Amino acid sequence: MADRHFPPQHQAHQPGDEHRMAPQPEYIREGYRGSEKLAGKVALITGGDSGIGRSVALHFAREGADCAVAYLDEETDARETQRLVEAEGRQCRLIKGDVAEADFCRHAVRETVAAFGALNVLVLNAAEQHDWDDLSELPDEQIERTFKTNVFSHFYLARAALAHLGEGDSIIATSSINAFKGNPTLLDYTATKGAVQALMRSLAISLMERGIRVNAVAPGPIWTPLIPASFDKDKVARFGGQVPMDRAGQPSEVGPAYVYLASADASYISGQTIHPNGGMILNT
């Protein structure tokens, strides 16, 4: 059972460092057994150094995929993710840079294809969020930065990846419970996740004839580095108490949803969202 409460803690740097968290997140369950659902596949995962991204990379590797992991500047976490993927017998290419920049997004796709010769699964996971009590205090620069990281990057990466994706391949976006219920102190973040939902649904229709599936995962409160990097110590200590299960989820409880959406098991699913959110009933 995951922890119901966390020690008060805060990190000043976004998107946060997993190795500084207490307790450490669980990225894959000990009993998870791969069954080659993604054998021979190549995935590019943004924000793959830690949190949900690390969980996705490790689950994909255990299912037979090689992974390219794009990350901002979290060197220690990125190297650990690489070690974990390689321990599964798969290859992992680290690609450092800022997904808010179109040139880097093009570079990340080129690097992935150069390293592995293909690209089959694009996971749009990198994001940032900032806690604000009052809209009047939200700076212009912060609004623009949040949209560049959380939305513009999805356009940049998907656009660059399309030349390499084909029948049976997929794009998976990380959305959020906040896109469906709202959040009074994460206004810009919540707005970006609403945009992600609209983009995902529209892109799914656009790419249907090419056989490329586009879906989303909308997690509830998950124990990742973004949490102590976003909230003060008191909010961190209460984190997860807002859902019926009365606890935060672990990345290990989210990663398998990405495996499902990336695999042939989800061949009849596109334009849809999976909601690992601790029991919240949403109007989707």
Helices and strands as residue ranges (DSSP letters): G 18-20, E 42-46, H 51-62, E 66-71, H 75-87, E 92-96, H 102-116, E 121-124, G 135-137, H 140-147, I 148-152, H 153-161, E 170-174, H 178-181, H 187-206, G 208-210, E 213-217, H 226-230, H 233-238, G 251-253, H 255-262, G 264-266, E 273-274
